[in-house]
Amino acid sequence: MRCWPAARRVTQPEAPSSGETAHFRALESLYRSAPINRLFRSELQIPEAGRSVIEFDVDETQFHAAGAVHGTVYFKMLDDAAFYAANSLVSDRFLLTTAFNLLFTRPVSPGRIRAEGRWISGRRRVYVAEATLIDADGEEVGRGTGTFMRSQFPLSSLPGYGT
């Protein structure tokens, strides 16, 4: 009986990111580099074009005087999730929020919260995206819809994009 040497696993070098995937990673880097995000323990993921997910931690430091999460937290995370879902479709320019409608559906408790953004419409100058805010129990606690338009700022000129 002849013994063959054990098969060796050959690992291929990682393929370079496609243009779309590289854009998603560059947007994630831009999110991490924004000074405002030093105040929020959060992480952005863009799994595909037109979608984004932000997970973040809420604690008592974000409460208003009556002991519940302040509305700025809802707005920040919903706006960011909708914005990055829309900007995932635009690889040359930074988008700006021109309007945002917000609905508070339940109070947020301390813990891990997830904002899920989805592009709805628009592909030229104005984009519409929505986001939902989900608590640790899987319950919706807020939702919002925003409109976003192309700015004069090239993404490639922004510190943090792609680093």
Secondary structure, DSSP 8 states (H G I E B T S, - for coil): ------------------HHHHHHHHHHHHHHH-GGGGSS-EEEE--STTEEEEEEEE-GGGB-TTSSB-HHHHHHHHHHHHHHHHHTT-SSEEEEEEEEEEEE-S---SEEEEEEEEEEE-SSSEEEEEEEEE-TTS-EEEEEEEEEEEEEEEGGGSTTTT-
